[in-house]
Amino acid sequence: MVFTSPTFLFIFLPLVLAAFWLTPPRRRTLMLVVASWLFYAWGQQQLVVLLALSAGINWALAIVLDRADAARRRRTLLAAGVVVNIGALVYFKYTDFLFETVNALLARAGRAPVAHTPVYLPLAISFVTFEAVSYLMDVYRRHTAASRSPVHVAFYLSFFPHLIAGPILRFDDIAAALPRPTVALADFDRGVARFINGLGKKMLLANTLGRVVDQVFALPPGDLGTAAAWLGIVCYALQIYFDFSGYSDMAIGMGHMLGFTLPENFRLPYAADSIRDFWRRWHITLSSWFRDYLFIPLGGSRHGRARTARNLLLVFFLCGLWHGANRRFIVWGLFHGIFLVLERTRFGAALERVPLIVRRAYAFVVVLAGWVFFRAETFHLALRYLKAMAGFGAAVPVPARFYLTPEIVLALAVGLLLAMVPLTVRRVPALVTQTTVLALSLLYVAVGTYNPFIYFRF
């Protein structure tokens, strides 16, 4: 069940909101845990078992860790918790990839492959793992106290609005509201408006542009021209942004409707003037997680340029691997890491001296080139696609104008504007706009239009 399905919009969400208001405040957190587990059980019953086990293990381990005084014992407990959580992630997400890699090497050596049973990938396993690790590390650092309530930990690790596509929470983000979630009318109103904005991003922009993306990336290399390649990757950049930020907006909106303030996750990423700036704006909760729980513990930028470069490349190698067990994602991560290293050299100093529009164009083009590895079906096709973007496309290509229907042109124009320019709208025009967006979005939902969930794999 995804947020843009009729079942969620017309049945599940209204029932949860009604149950929230009918439940006494001190019981609402438990009610939301039950609702969250029902949400996941709708499509993946196995995930509920995993969430319950994760909540129980991390709740108990955090309490023991919080009570421990000896430094060595605390380090051992933390290490055990990290191994358990990361080990589960590696098993579920990377076992098949490891066997495929080993079998490819065996095939080159003329040896028989190793047989294995494919491993089932639970929804949102990556987000659950990162939140569990951050909770244990914050308890270890004495940044937060271990919760004595298993219900509160279960809520933190399973709250349905944010878990399938972010933002990634930290326990302190929601700790104050856990005992008695309450909602003021103004917060509920703000939540509804934010949810509608996210729904519109997903249904009207991401899905519309996604149809062009699928068609262009499905073209055989012999039919892909330079103009179509650029059109396809620009559409994909907007599709993934409005898909992902749309889900984040819906999550934040539902958080407001249910008494919790979730952190912001996007801030006009395509207005960035460097790759470093891009990562301050794109999936903010993920980049801050890697910064606080990996980059800084590795030494950050405190030990010279060489160590800083190593740390950045390692972090973005793991960032790519986190997104998918495939070398395309690893290359995408290292690609960003290399530019982040370059921006700390004379190249970065020279970049700061050029006009803002040039810096923004540079960042946007680099990000677009990286998205090719993210979207192409294979590494080889990604290289062919980049070749077409560089001007070495098909001799007789499919013309880009073939895809530029009035609907696509409008979605491109609105999408580029919303992705790059901060806009503020007064109350009455905003109400009219949101009403229109809601009506159009629900119409698209009702007629069952193209509606992929492209972040499922993460």
Secondary structure, DSSP 8 states (H G I E B T S, - for coil): --TTSHHIIIIIHHHHHHHHHHS-GGGHHHHHHHHHHHHHHTT-HHHHHHHHHHHHHHHHHHHHHHH---HHHHHHHHHHHHHHHHHHHHHHHHHHHHHHHHHHHHHHTT------------TTHHHHHHHHHHHHHHHHTTSS---S-HHHHHHHHH-HHHHTT-----HHHHGGGSSS----HHHHHHHHHHHHHHHHIIIIIIHHHHHHHHHHHTS-GGG--HHHHHHHHHHHHHHHHHHHHHHHHHHHHHHHHTT-------S-GGG-SSHHHHHHHSSHHHHHHHIIIIITTTTTTSSHHHHHHHHHHHHHHHHHHHH-SSHHHHHHHHHHHHHHHHTTSHHHHHHTTS-HHHHHHHHHHHHHHHHHHHHSSSHHHHHHHHHHHTT---SS---GGGT--HHHHHHHHHHHHHHHS-----HHHHHHHHHHHHHHHHHHHHTT-----TTTT-
